[in-house]
Amino acid sequence: MSAALEFRDISVVTAAGRSLLDSVSLSIEEGSLTAIIGRSGSGKTTLLRTANRIVVPASGQVLIAGSIEQDVVSLRRRMGYVIQETGLFPHFTVERNVGIVLEAEGRSRAQRSQRVRDLLQLVGLDPENFAQRYPHQLSGGQRQRVGLARALAAEPSILLMDEPFGALDPLTRAEMQDMLRELLTRVRTTVLLITHDLDEALYLADRIVLLSEGKIIVNVPRNEFLRSERPEIISYAAAFHRGAARSAQESASR
Amino acid sequence: MNRSFLSQYGAEIGTLAIEHLWLTGAAMLFAAAIAIPAGIWLTRSPRWAKPVIGITNVLQTIPSLAMFGFLLPLPWLGERAARIAIIALTAYALLPILRNTYAGIRSIDPTLIEVARAIGLTNRQRLFKIELPLAASFIFAGLRTATVTCIGIATIAAAVGAGGLGELIFRGVASVDNRLVLAGAVPAALLALIADGALGLLEKRFKVPAPESARP
């Protein structure tokens, strides 16, 4: 399979001269979901933002389906973007939020309205009930669903998700993960997901990439991740499941 | 103020009130046409914000009588008192509109701006669909302050012969006739109140929907 998205030797440096990404190369297969994990400040978000050129790398290239898109607006319209804070526009109804990219592309109201209804259903929201609400009238999980619907509106070939479920309670997060998994069986798109939740990565991803201090440490298929003997992976995995580990220890010593 | 006073001056008060509105309205249009685009431009080049807002701030501190006086000897402008009045009022209206446009756009959550870029809105779409609507209530608040200030200052324009309700006030002061002073001052105050109320409604209308805060 070909690479839907390819980062080639990406380096990003801050204005103050600090290196955020150090010649990162990463190729993402079409139709796959790649999770990038790593500590805060490891460069995950920066890497994701070079894909839609919110961050411009000091050197290196980002290729989409093998070529470099020159026009930044059309580049961005080919990519869905979902973030933790949802970034829903507070002065738009749910319907307008979801349809904004279509509106920007100049599609007719009728086309937009039909597409928005389909999208809301896709993310599990009843259009009758939700289309005319404003973002502040939604729960965190509902807002995230609307954010996802908006990201999918223009049928993007690539979906960029930056800790989309990071602010949700565990139960809602689990629901959202199930919804996303189910949805991705119906919508063929390539996903780049940033998370620091290892469980989320293991549950959703085809490949897991561990980033540390601006470098890729590990890039493996999901099922090899926990089997890896690499110390970085072992310490990352140990940082999770600590509660379970403690409980297990306690019941063993009883 | 009795019936005969009103019948004697009623028509004149009406004419002068319209003149007053025309001076203020024209100045507000000019000021908005300058200050709103300038405010938007400053959000794009923030290093100019301080000096530009500073200059409009200085304009604001010039005493209005002096401002009218300064403009009087200028060619073309000085020929017609209304021109002087409109220019001076425009200068006074700049600051509140400029400052509020700038502050309104700058106060938008940066995440929203980033998202607007990331989903592929062009700069123009971002401005008209996201930034201006989200800053609209700020901008209207600026227009409101500017309008009320200008309606007040416009009374002084009568000193250079530009007309308006100030005319009655100046005449009243000169002839020590308080009824005339009031005949100018009360309608001017009413105009200010009405303009304030109407723009206040617009300001509210453009408020961004937000959650109601829970009652304590």
Interface residues (C-beta under 8 A of the other chain):
Chain A: N52 I54 V73 S74 L75 R76 R77 M79 Y81 I83 E85 G87 F89 P90 H91 I100 V101 E103 A104 Y134 H136 Q137 R150 A151 A154
Chain B: T111 L112 E114 V115 A116 R117 A118 I119 G120 L121 T122 Q125 K129 I130 P133 L134 V208 P209 A210 P211
